[in-house]
Amino acid sequence: MIEPRGGRWRVAHGRVLELGSNATIMGILNITPDSFSDGGRYRNVDAAVVAAIAMVGEGAQIIDVGGESTRPGATPIEPAEEQRRILPVIEALAAASDCLISVDTYRSETARLGVAAGAHIVNDVFGAQKDTAIARVAAETGAGLVLMHTGREREKVADVIEDQHLFLERSLTIAREAGVPDEAIVLDPGFGFEKNGRENLALLARLGELQSFGYPMLVGTSRKRFVRGAIGREDPEPDIATAATSVLMRERGADIFRVHNVSANRDALAIADAMMAAMRSPAP
């Protein structure tokens, strides 16, 4: 067992999220027609907000709002379309709930507008390397910044942990040079994202090695292709299998879990947290 990094995650609008003894859940809210799991489900602002509030009621502390599908082979959209989809949802959700809101984007202008609309966190699947100005947005607005590893649009090295260091150390340099404080940064190893099944399972097994970075860790395996492959059948919503990976990652030091099915992962992670607490304070 590896203790999660924990600590205080400082995010926009003066908010602080305490990480540590209990796992934190981030609910996925895709305002897209083509995301691999929930594309097209939320066709208007009211439906999206209702879904978000339901996830909060089930135990999500963060809602991650995205307007462009990041599934393999998805067609990129124009920034104006991304903003048209997500900004009204962020604004309405901020008015309806005190949950933390994350804007899932790699574009600096969308990030800036998202924080202005009420988001607290910028979640960048390109780790601030596709549009480096996104780091300045986080620094200037006080937003929390998730730097995710990706294998897309670059050459990887063979060892999964070595490649994590190669990519994320550059992301951290960009963030620091932009003035993002350490307490605002969370790292994400980027399960999926140009990694094959073998690489994803190796990353899962060796996840604890990423504690050497010294930052809290966000993870997202929810309904990913490698999870479906591991169970040996094509289940479009393998939520029990996802919850199993969440427990394994919690034992390897992960702090925040980005999921579609909040309740299944909440219950599985509650067991993991209870077990870890018992191991820290064994009965006499």
C-alpha positions in Angstrom: 0.0 0.0 0.0 1.2 3.5 -0.9 -0.2 6.4 1.0 -1.9 9.0 -1.3 0.0 12.3 -1.5 -2.9 14.3 -0.1 -2.6 17.9 0.8 -4.5 21.1 0.0 -5.4 21.8 -3.6 -5.8 25.5 -4.1 -8.2 26.4 -6.9 -9.9 29.5 -8.3 -12.4 31.7 -6.5 -10.7 31.3 -3.2 -11.6 27.6 -2.8 -9.4 24.9 -1.3 -9.9 21.1 -1.6 -8.5 18.9 1.1 -7.1 15.7 -0.2 -5.9 12.8 1.9 -7.8 10.2 4.0 -10.8 10.0 1.7 -10.7 9.6 -2.0 -12.1 12.5 -4.1 -14.5 11.8 -7.0 -14.7 13.9 -10.1 -17.9 13.3 -12.1 -17.7 13.4 -15.9 -20.1 15.7 -17.7 -19.5 15.7 -21.5 -21.4 18.3 -23.4 -20.6 16.6 -26.7 -22.5 14.6 -29.4 -19.7 12.1 -29.9 -17.9 11.3 -26.6 -17.3 7.5 -26.4 -19.6 6.9 -23.4 -22.1 9.7 -22.8 -22.0 11.6 -26.1 -25.3 13.3 -27.0 -26.8 12.6 -23.6 -27.1 16.3 -22.5 -28.6 18.3 -25.3 -29.5 21.4 -23.2 -28.2 23.3 -20.2 -31.0 22.2 -17.9 -30.4 18.5 -18.6 -26.7 18.9 -18.0 -27.1 20.7 -14.7 -29.6 18.1 -13.5 -27.1 15.4 -14.3 -24.3 17.2 -12.5 -26.4 17.8 -9.4 -27.3 14.1 -9.4 -23.6 13.2 -9.4 -22.9 15.6 -6.6 -25.7 14.0 -4.6 -24.0 10.6 -5.2 -20.7 11.9 -3.8 -18.9 13.8 -6.5 -17.0 16.8 -5.2 -15.9 18.0 -8.6 -17.8 18.1 -11.9 -15.6 18.0 -15.0 -17.3 19.8 -17.9 -16.0 19.1 -21.4 -17.1 20.3 -24.8 -14.9 18.4 -27.2 -14.6 14.6 -27.4 -11.1 13.3 -26.7 -11.9 9.7 -27.8 -9.5 8.2 -30.3 -10.3 9.5 -33.8 -12.6 12.3 -32.7 -12.9 15.3 -35.0 -11.6 18.5 -33.4 -14.0 21.4 -33.2 -13.6 25.1 -33.3 -13.0 27.0 -30.0 -16.2 29.0 -30.5 -18.2 25.8 -30.7 -16.5 24.3 -27.6 -17.3 27.5 -25.7 -20.9 27.6 -26.9 -21.4 24.1 -25.5 -19.8 24.5 -22.1 -19.9 28.1 -20.9 -23.7 28.2 -20.3 -23.5 24.9 -18.4 -20.6 26.1 -16.2 -22.4 29.3 -15.4 -25.7 27.6 -14.6 -24.0 24.9 -12.5 -22.0 27.5 -10.5 -25.3 29.2 -9.7 -27.0 26.0 -8.7 -24.3 24.3 -6.6 -21.3 24.9 -4.6 -19.5 21.9 -6.0 -16.1 22.5 -7.6 -16.2 22.8 -11.4 -13.4 21.7 -13.8 -13.2 22.9 -17.4 -11.9 20.1 -19.6 -10.0 21.9 -22.3 -6.5 22.3 -23.8 -7.3 25.8 -25.2 -6.2 28.8 -23.1 -9.1 31.1 -24.2 -11.7 28.5 -23.3 -10.0 28.0 -20.0 -10.0 31.7 -19.3 -13.7 32.0 -20.2 -14.5 28.9 -18.2 -13.0 30.2 -15.0 -14.7 33.5 -15.6 -18.0 31.6 -15.9 -17.4 29.9 -12.5 -15.0 27.0 -13.0 -12.3 26.4 -10.4 -10.0 24.0 -12.2 -8.5 23.7 -15.7 -8.1 20.1 -16.8 -5.7 20.0 -19.8 -5.3 16.6 -21.6 -2.2 17.9 -23.3 -0.5 18.9 -20.1 -0.1 22.6 -21.1 2.0 21.6 -24.1 -0.4 22.1 -26.9 -1.3 25.7 -25.9 1.3 26.8 -23.3 -0.7 30.0 -22.5 -3.1 27.8 -20.6 -0.6 27.8 -17.8 -0.6 31.6 -17.6 -4.4 31.4 -17.4 -4.2 29.2 -14.4 -1.6 31.4 -12.8 -3.5 34.6 -13.4 -6.9 33.3 -12.3 -5.7 31.1 -9.4 -7.3 28.0 -11.0 -6.2 24.6 -10.1 -4.3 23.0 -13.0 -4.4 19.3 -14.0 -1.5 18.4 -16.2 -2.2 15.2 -18.0 0.3 12.9 -19.7 -0.5 12.0 -23.3 1.2 9.9 -26.0 -0.7 11.8 -28.8 1.2 13.9 -31.3 4.6 12.8 -30.0 7.1 9.9 -30.0 7.0 7.9 -26.8 9.8 6.0 -25.1 9.2 2.3 -24.4 9.1 2.3 -20.6 5.8 3.7 -19.4 7.2 5.4 -16.2 10.2 6.9 -18.1 7.8 8.3 -20.6 5.6 9.8 -17.8 8.7 11.6 -16.5 9.8 12.7 -19.9 6.4 14.4 -20.6 5.3 15.6 -17.2 8.6 17.2 -16.3 8.2 19.4 -19.3 4.6 20.2 -18.4 5.8 21.1 -14.8 8.5 23.4 -16.2 5.9 25.2 -18.4 3.5 25.6 -15.4 6.2 26.8 -13.0 7.7 29.3 -15.5 4.1 30.7 -16.0 3.9 31.2 -12.2 1.5 28.4 -11.3 2.1 27.6 -7.6 2.9 24.0 -6.7 -0.2 23.8 -4.5 -2.4 24.4 -7.5 -1.0 21.5 -9.6 -2.3 18.0 -9.9 -0.9 15.3 -12.2 -2.8 12.8 -14.3 -1.0 9.8 -15.9 -3.5 9.8 -18.8 -4.8 6.3 -19.1 -5.8 5.6 -22.7 -4.5 8.5 -24.7 -2.3 6.7 -27.2 -1.4 3.8 -24.8 -2.3 0.2 -25.7 -3.8 -2.3 -23.3 -0.4 -3.6 -22.2 0.9 -0.1 -21.5 -2.2 0.8 -19.6 -2.0 -2.3 -17.4 1.7 -1.7 -16.8 1.0 1.9 -15.8 -1.7 0.7 -13.5 0.6 -1.8 -11.8 3.5 0.8 -11.4 1.3 3.8 -10.6 2.9 4.2 -7.2 6.2 5.1 -8.8 4.7 8.4 -9.8 4.6 9.5 -6.2 8.2 10.6 -6.7 6.8 13.7 -8.5 5.5 14.9 -5.2 2.1 16.1 -6.5 -1.4 14.8 -5.9 -2.6 12.4 -8.6 -5.8 12.4 -10.6 -6.7 9.2 -12.5 -9.3 8.3 -15.1 -9.8 4.8 -16.3 -13.6 5.0 -16.4 -15.1 2.8 -19.2 -11.8 2.9 -21.1 -11.1 0.4 -23.8 -8.3 -1.4 -21.9 -10.8 -1.9 -19.0 -13.2 -3.6 -21.4 -10.4 -5.6 -22.9 -9.2 -6.8 -19.5 -12.6 -8.3 -18.6 -12.8 -10.1 -21.9 -16.1 -8.8 -23.2 -17.4 -5.7 -24.9 -19.4 -4.0 -22.1 -20.0 -0.4 -23.1 -20.3 0.6 -19.4 -18.0 -1.6 -17.4 -18.5 0.2 -14.1 -17.8 -2.6 -11.8 -14.5 -3.2 -13.6 -13.8 0.5 -13.4 -14.4 0.5 -9.7 -11.9 -2.3 -9.3 -9.3 -0.2 -11.1 -10.1 2.7 -8.8 -9.4 0.6 -5.7 -6.1 -0.6 -7.2 -5.1 2.9 -8.0 -6.1 4.2 -4.5 -3.8 1.6 -3.0 -1.1 2.9 -5.3 -1.5 6.5 -4.1 -4.1 8.1 -6.4 -6.1 11.0 -4.8 -8.8 12.0 -7.3 -10.9 9.7 -9.5 -12.6 10.9 -12.7 -15.6 8.6 -13.4 -18.9 8.3 -15.1 -20.6 6.2 -12.5 -20.1 8.1 -9.2 -22.0 5.8 -6.9 -20.2 2.6 -7.9 -16.8 4.2 -7.5 -17.8 6.0 -4.3 -18.7 2.7 -2.6 -15.6 0.8 -3.8 -13.3 3.6 -2.8 -15.0 3.8 0.7 -13.9 0.2 1.2 -10.4 1.0 0.1 -10.2 4.0 2.4 -11.5 2.0 5.4 -9.0 -0.7 4.8 -6.2 1.8 4.5 -7.3 3.5 7.7 -7.3 0.1 9.5 -3.8 -0.6 8.2 -2.6 2.7 9.6 -4.1 2.0 13.0 -4.2 -1.8 13.5 -6.3 -3.2 16.3 -4.4 -4.1 19.4 
